[in-house]
């Protein structure tokens, strides 16, 4: 027996009503997106001074509701079409905003702030970059407030090499295997930038996942 087609007509009608109801929201998002784009374009020549404000604007524009309202299919497409910044620079600015207050970011500067987020991501401890800025720990033998971006990047590389050394601990092996399997799954599902590591915190093994904002869209 054939199924009635009334449900299809009903759903189309509902979609039309929904589209009409959402029109004011889309228009509001479009206005906000265009305002943020104009702010970024204005600040591009002063990125060294205005990088934090640019990061705040970019973080907002990376949300689907805003870049779609501005007429773009993805955040990367928006960056290219509006001639804003390269994706790598945009994601660097967003990462700084995600990890620091404005005062902390300005204290460190863009490059050092971003380098510190990479160092924290590489360490097995559950540190927060903002906490390290307040505590000013030694990284190697150099206090954080005196370490250069180059030395910070070298420290990050050393931590990552140490994390990949073979281990005889069966629990650690199992945790790393789980992390590798999850990374393969995420990448196969489209999150090409996904990196998953096993870290030990408070006596238990955890997995830490990192990926680009663009690859994370649609996972929420």
C-alpha positions in Angstrom: 0.0 0.0 0.0 1.4 3.4 -1.0 2.2 5.9 1.7 0.1 9.2 1.6 2.0 12.3 0.5 0.3 14.7 2.9 3.3 14.6 5.3 5.6 15.9 2.5 3.3 18.8 1.8 3.0 19.5 5.5 6.8 19.6 6.0 7.3 21.9 3.0 4.7 24.2 4.4 6.4 24.2 7.8 9.8 25.0 6.2 8.3 28.0 4.5 6.9 29.2 7.8 10.2 28.6 9.6 12.2 30.4 6.9 9.8 33.4 7.2 10.2 33.4 11.0 14.0 33.2 10.8 14.4 36.0 8.3 14.8 38.8 11.0 17.5 36.6 12.8 19.4 36.1 9.5 19.2 39.8 8.7 20.5 40.6 12.2 23.3 38.1 11.8 24.2 39.5 8.4 24.4 43.0 9.8 26.6 41.8 12.6 28.9 39.9 10.3 29.4 42.8 7.9 30.2 45.1 10.9 32.8 42.6 12.1 34.3 42.2 8.7 34.6 46.0 8.4 36.4 46.1 11.8 38.9 43.5 10.7 39.6 45.2 7.4 40.2 48.5 9.2 42.6 46.9 11.8 44.6 44.8 9.3 47.3 47.5 9.0 47.6 47.6 12.8 47.6 43.9 13.5 50.6 44.2 15.9 48.6 46.5 18.1 45.0 45.3 17.4 45.5 41.6 17.1 43.3 40.7 20.2 40.3 42.7 18.9 40.8 41.1 15.5 40.8 37.7 17.2 37.5 38.4 19.0 35.9 39.5 15.7 37.3 36.4 13.8 36.1 34.0 16.5 32.6 35.4 16.1 32.8 35.2 12.3 33.9 31.5 12.5 30.5 30.5 13.7 28.2 29.2 10.9 25.3 31.5 11.8 27.4 34.5 10.9 29.5 33.5 7.9 26.4 31.9 6.3 24.4 35.1 6.9 27.2 37.0 5.2 26.7 34.7 2.1 29.6 32.3 2.5 29.6 28.5 2.8 32.5 28.3 5.2 34.8 30.4 7.3 37.7 29.9 5.0 35.6 31.0 2.0 34.7 34.2 3.9 38.4 34.9 4.7 39.3 34.5 1.0 36.3 36.3 -0.6 36.6 39.3 1.7 40.4 39.4 1.5 40.8 39.4 5.2 43.6 37.1 6.5 45.2 33.8 5.6 43.4 30.9 7.5 46.6 30.1 9.5 46.8 33.6 10.8 43.1 33.8 11.5 43.2 30.6 13.5 46.2 31.8 15.4 44.4 34.9 16.4 41.3 32.9 17.5 43.5 30.6 19.6 45.0 33.5 21.4 41.6 34.9 22.2 40.4 31.4 23.4 43.3 31.1 25.9 44.1 34.6 27.3 42.5 37.7 28.6 43.2 40.8 26.6 45.8 42.1 29.1 47.7 38.7 29.1 47.7 38.6 25.3 49.1 42.1 25.1 51.7 41.3 27.7 53.0 38.4 25.7 52.5 39.6 22.2 50.8 37.6 19.4 53.7 35.2 18.5 54.7 34.4 22.0 51.1 33.9 23.1 50.4 31.5 20.3 53.7 29.7 20.9 52.7 29.2 24.6 49.3 27.6 23.6 51.2 25.1 21.4 53.6 24.3 24.3 50.7 23.7 26.7 48.9 21.5 24.2 52.1 19.4 23.9 52.5 18.8 27.6 50.8 15.9 29.4 49.7 18.0 32.3 46.3 19.7 32.3 47.8 23.2 32.4 46.1 26.3 31.1 48.1 28.9 29.2 46.5 31.7 31.2 47.5 30.1 34.5 51.1 29.8 33.3 51.2 33.5 32.4 50.2 34.3 36.0 52.6 31.9 37.6 55.6 32.6 35.3 57.2 29.1 35.6 60.6 28.0 34.4 60.4 26.4 30.9 63.6 24.5 30.8 65.8 26.9 32.7 64.2 30.1 31.5 61.4 32.0 33.2 58.3 32.3 30.9 58.5 36.1 30.9 62.1 36.0 29.6 61.9 33.1 27.1 61.9 33.9 23.4 59.5 32.6 20.9 62.3 30.5 19.3 63.2 28.8 22.7 59.5 28.2 23.5 59.0 26.5 20.1 62.2 24.4 20.8 60.8 23.4 24.2 57.5 22.4 22.5 59.4 20.2 20.0 61.3 18.5 22.9 58.1 17.7 24.8 56.5 16.2 21.7 59.5 14.0 21.0 59.5 12.7 24.5 55.8 11.9 24.2 56.4 9.7 21.2 59.1 7.5 22.8 58.3 3.8 23.2 57.0 2.6 26.5 56.8 -0.8 28.2 53.9 0.3 30.4 50.9 -1.8 29.1 48.4 0.8 30.4 50.2 3.6 28.6 50.4 1.5 25.4 46.6 0.9 25.5 45.9 4.6 26.1 48.1 5.7 23.2 46.5 3.0 21.0 43.0 4.4 21.8 44.2 7.9 21.0 45.6 6.8 17.6 42.3 5.0 16.8 40.2 8.0 17.7 42.5 10.2 15.6 42.0 8.0 12.6 38.3 8.0 13.1 38.1 11.8 13.3 40.2 12.2 10.2 38.2 9.7 8.3 35.1 11.6 9.2 36.5 14.8 7.7 38.4 16.4 10.5 41.7 16.3 8.7 43.6 18.4 11.2 42.5 16.3 14.2 45.3 15.4 16.6 44.6 13.1 19.6 47.0 12.4 22.4 46.8 10.2 25.5 47.7 12.2 28.7 47.9 11.1 32.3 46.2 13.4 34.8 45.4 12.7 38.4 46.4 9.1 38.1 44.1 8.3 35.1 44.6 8.3 31.4 42.7 10.8 29.3 42.6 11.7 25.6 43.2 15.3 24.5 41.8 16.3 21.1 42.9 19.3 19.0 41.6 20.4 15.6 41.0 23.5 13.5 37.8 25.4 14.0 36.8 24.7 10.4 37.1 21.0 10.9 35.1 21.1 14.1 32.1 22.7 12.4 29.0 20.5 12.6 30.4 18.3 15.4 28.6 20.2 18.1 
